[in-house]
Amino acid sequence: MSEEYEPYLRDESRVVGYAESISFPRTEVALRYALTTECAQGGRVTVQGGRTGVSGGAVPNGGHVLNLSRMDGITGMRRDASGAFHVRVQPGVVLSRLQSAVAAKRFDASEWGYASVSALEEFRAEGAYMFAPDPTEHSATIGGMAACNASGALAYRYGSMRRHISALRVMLCDGRSLSLRRGECRAKGRDMELRADDGTLLRFPLPTYRAPDIKNAAGYFVREGMDAVDLFIGSDGTLGVIFEIELALVKRPAEIWNAMCFFDGESEALRFVAECRGMVENLAAAEYFDGASLGILRAEAEGGAGRVRVPAMPARRGAAVCVELHSACENEAMEQLFYVGECLDRSGGGIYDTWVARASAVSAGLRELRHAIPESVNRLIAHRKQAEPAINKLAADMAVPDGFLHAALAMYRAATTESGLDCAIWGHIGNNHLHVNLLPRSREDCGKGRELLAEWARKVTEMGGTISAEHGVGKLKREALRIMYGERHILEMAALKRVFDPKGLLGAGTMLPAKTVGRAF
């Protein structure tokens, strides 16, 4: 490809791939032509959206890049029998655009059909709504979010992307399409049967592994009696190309309040989270910041860079938890905030070191602190790379079941202390899902960090956890996925992929090694 297309060889993982060609289809017809032409010639195809992923799934491994960013239409709406609203979008729609359109109830419906326009009129006559999934990067595309089962802070209350997808259309390598609506096609035990839009039938067994029953984005979603829609959500673009998504909207709570609570250390913060889970019914999110994370934010704010604008954080406090409350009215919000205060008292926090935000702009500002952390860390690593170009940030996206959070954190702390590695830990503590970022200073540190990630994958698996809770496997966590499920189940995943992609051309090297997909099962 020419130099102008070099940005399409990478995503936010900072891994750089290679490709021979690229296309930007705008329609289903153009997509089918590009996909079938490449696959008929035996060429590899990598599907891309906004390239905001951090696991390398959008990084090409040769062949053709199929970038869906220009398939960005919001194409319709319906209201189901229960009164819930659903909006239909193409995969290139950017999250922030969708959120704004839903909040303002402003859509370009000039090409919508009569049923969609009627549903839109009803939607405008109702109260406020929102699209609940809220990953850190608001420039993510809806197709990419579906491909990795994205979630974000609000997953504690509203779940991941999977819960909010009511229908999909998927195109296979040979040009056939599947139109799937939730509830219409389910597996019989572990046997699945799908009928393509041209009438052809696909019959296949599902893998036999049992995924952990927690927030999880590692490997294909399979279970007895599962809905066919769920097979493609989180499939990392390896089974087919998702080219239309129907999303369920939820009613926006009347009151959204945030409280940023500071603690002396990690143990007090953990106790606070446990108390909130038991007492605060309207808890929508609980986001953790360890001492190193707070230090990074303080350094940027105090350095006058203008990137992080926050009030002066209590210097003597070494950990923080930001909780978000979703309530139906002000009185209910006040009651829930009172319970948060009780949790603070029980856990060693203090109301004088707690910020409470009610106004939407201020509340959003506190939430942006969570979004600022990875950006700040990336700048720190970029600065360190000036002295040692070989280094990269190394990050874990693991989650564990209830009852193992303390053990997981103790494991992270002991290992990084022993190895002498800098690390910063933050994230979705309500779901026992923390992002552990290793911050190397040398090539040797990177080697130590990779060894730790592999060891943590083994130990988290033993705890009943997952090696990826929201970022997907991509190309960077294939070995961790093998550790989590074992070689036999990896071969079952490869057999499943061959049902839809017999030559292993779609997303080659993503989730599964290309040579594994080619092996007989």
Secondary structure as the mmCIF struct_conf table of DSSP 4:
data_model
#
loop_
_struct_conf.conf_type_id
_struct_conf.id
_struct_conf.beg_label_comp_id
_struct_conf.beg_label_asym_id
_struct_conf.beg_label_seq_id
_struct_conf.end_label_comp_id
_struct_conf.end_label_asym_id
_struct_conf.end_label_seq_id
HELX_RH_3T_P HELX_RH_3T_P1 GLU A 3 LEU A 9
STRN STRN1 ARG A 10 ARG A 10
TURN_TY1_P TURN_TY1_P1 GLU A 12 SER A 13
STRN STRN2 VAL A 16 VAL A 16
STRN STRN3 TYR A 18 TYR A 18
BEND BEND1 GLU A 20 GLU A 20
STRN STRN4 SER A 21 SER A 23
BEND BEND2 THR A 27 THR A 27
HELX_RH_AL_P HELX_RH_AL_P1 GLU A 28 ALA A 40
TURN_TY1_P TURN_TY1_P2 GLN A 41 GLY A 42
STRN STRN5 VAL A 45 GLN A 48
BEND BEND3 GLY A 49 GLY A 50
BEND BEND4 VAL A 54 GLY A 56
TURN_TY1_P TURN_TY1_P3 GLY A 57 ALA A 58
BEND BEND5 VAL A 59 VAL A 59
STRN STRN6 ASN A 61 ASN A 61
BEND BEND6 GLY A 62 GLY A 63
STRN STRN7 HIS A 64 ASN A 67
TURN_TY1_P TURN_TY1_P4 SER A 69 ARG A 70
STRN STRN8 ILE A 74 ARG A 79
TURN_TY1_P TURN_TY1_P5 ALA A 81 SER A 82
BEND BEND7 GLY A 83 GLY A 83
STRN STRN9 PHE A 85 VAL A 89
TURN_TY1_P TURN_TY1_P6 PRO A 91 GLY A 92
STRN STRN10 VAL A 94 VAL A 94
HELX_RH_AL_P HELX_RH_AL_P2 LEU A 95 ALA A 104
TURN_TY1_P TURN_TY1_P7 LYS A 105 LYS A 105
TURN_TY1_P TURN_TY1_P8 SER A 110 GLU A 111
HELX_RH_AL_P HELX_RH_AL_P3 TYR A 114 ALA A 125
BEND BEND8 GLU A 126 GLU A 126
STRN STRN11 TYR A 129 MET A 130
STRN STRN12 ASP A 134 ASP A 134
BEND BEND9 THR A 136 THR A 136
TURN_TY1_P TURN_TY1_P9 HIS A 138 SER A 139
STRN STRN13 THR A 141 THR A 141
HELX_RH_AL_P HELX_RH_AL_P4 ILE A 142 ALA A 147
TURN_TY1_P TURN_TY1_P10 CYS A 148 ASN A 149
STRN STRN14 GLY A 152 GLY A 152
TURN_TY1_P TURN_TY1_P11 ALA A 153 LEU A 154
HELX_RH_AL_P HELX_RH_AL_P5 ALA A 155 TYR A 158
HELX_RH_3T_P HELX_RH_3T_P2 MET A 161 HIS A 164
STRN STRN15 ILE A 165 MET A 171
TURN_TY1_P TURN_TY1_P12 CYS A 173 ASP A 174
BEND BEND10 GLY A 175 GLY A 175
STRN STRN16 SER A 177 ARG A 181
TURN_TY1_P TURN_TY1_P13 ARG A 182 GLY A 183
BEND BEND11 GLU A 184 GLU A 184
STRN STRN17 ARG A 186 ARG A 186
STRN STRN18 LYS A 188 LYS A 188
TURN_TY1_P TURN_TY1_P14 GLY A 189 ARG A 190
STRN STRN19 ASP A 191 ARG A 195
TURN_TY1_P TURN_TY1_P15 ASP A 197 ASP A 198
BEND BEND12 GLY A 199 GLY A 199
STRN STRN20 LEU A 201 PRO A 205
HELX_LH_PP_P HELX_LH_PP_P1 LEU A 206 PRO A 207
BEND BEND13 ASP A 213 LYS A 215
BEND BEND14 ALA A 218 GLY A 219
TURN_TY1_P TURN_TY1_P16 GLU A 224 GLY A 225
STRN STRN21 ASP A 227 ASP A 227
HELX_RH_AL_P HELX_RH_AL_P6 ALA A 228 PHE A 232
TURN_TY1_P TURN_TY1_P17 ILE A 233 GLY A 234
BEND BEND15 SER A 235 SER A 235
TURN_TY1_P TURN_TY1_P18 ASP A 236 GLY A 237
BEND BEND16 THR A 238 LEU A 239
STRN STRN22 VAL A 241 ALA A 248
STRN STRN23 VAL A 250 LYS A 251
HELX_LH_PP_P HELX_LH_PP_P2 ARG A 252 PRO A 253
BEND BEND17 ALA A 254 ALA A 254
STRN STRN24 GLU A 255 PHE A 263
BEND BEND18 ASP A 264 GLY A 265
HELX_RH_AL_P HELX_RH_AL_P7 GLU A 266 MET A 279
TURN_TY1_P TURN_TY1_P19 GLU A 281 ASN A 282
STRN STRN25 LEU A 283 PHE A 289
HELX_RH_AL_P HELX_RH_AL_P8 GLY A 291 GLU A 302
TURN_TY1_P TURN_TY1_P20 GLY A 303 GLY A 304
BEND BEND19 GLY A 306 ARG A 307
HELX_LH_PP_P HELX_LH_PP_P3 PRO A 311 PRO A 314
TURN_TY1_P TURN_TY1_P21 ALA A 315 ARG A 316
STRN STRN26 ALA A 319 SER A 327
BEND BEND20 ALA A 328 CYS A 329
HELX_RH_AL_P HELX_RH_AL_P9 GLU A 330 SER A 347
TURN_TY1_P TURN_TY1_P22 GLY A 348 GLY A 348
HELX_RH_3T_P HELX_RH_3T_P3 ILE A 351 ASP A 353
STRN STRN27 THR A 354 ALA A 357
BEND BEND21 ALA A 359 ALA A 359
HELX_RH_AL_P HELX_RH_AL_P10 SER A 360 ALA A 387
TURN_TY1_P TURN_TY1_P23 PRO A 389 ALA A 390
STRN STRN28 LEU A 394 ALA A 396
STRN STRN29 ASP A 397 ASP A 397
STRN STRN30 ALA A 399 ALA A 399
TURN_TY1_P TURN_TY1_P24 ASP A 402 GLY A 403
HELX_RH_AL_P HELX_RH_AL_P11 LEU A 405 SER A 419
TURN_TY1_P TURN_TY1_P25 GLY A 420 GLY A 420
STRN STRN31 CYS A 423 HIS A 428
HELX_RH_3T_P HELX_RH_3T_P4 ILE A 429 ASN A 431
TURN_TY1_P TURN_TY1_P26 ASN A 432 ASN A 432
STRN STRN32 HIS A 433 LEU A 438
BEND BEND22 ARG A 441 SER A 442
HELX_RH_AL_P HELX_RH_AL_P12 ARG A 443 GLU A 462
TURN_TY1_P TURN_TY1_P27 MET A 463 GLY A 464
STRN STRN33 THR A 466 THR A 466
BEND BEND23 ILE A 467 ILE A 467
STRN STRN34 SER A 468 SER A 468
BEND BEND24 ALA A 469 HIS A 471
TURN_TY1_P TURN_TY1_P28 GLY A 474 LEU A 476
BEND BEND25 LYS A 477 LYS A 477
HELX_RH_AL_P HELX_RH_AL_P13 ARG A 478 TYR A 485
HELX_RH_AL_P HELX_RH_AL_P14 GLU A 487 PHE A 500
TURN_TY1_P TURN_TY1_P29 PRO A 502 LYS A 503
STRN STRN35 LEU A 506 LEU A 506
TURN_TY1_P TURN_TY1_P30 GLY A 507 GLY A 509
BEND BEND26 THR A 510 LEU A 512
HELX_RH_AL_P HELX_RH_AL_P15 ALA A 514 VAL A 517
TURN_TY1_P TURN_TY1_P31 GLY A 518 GLY A 518
BEND BEND27 ARG A 519 ARG A 519
#
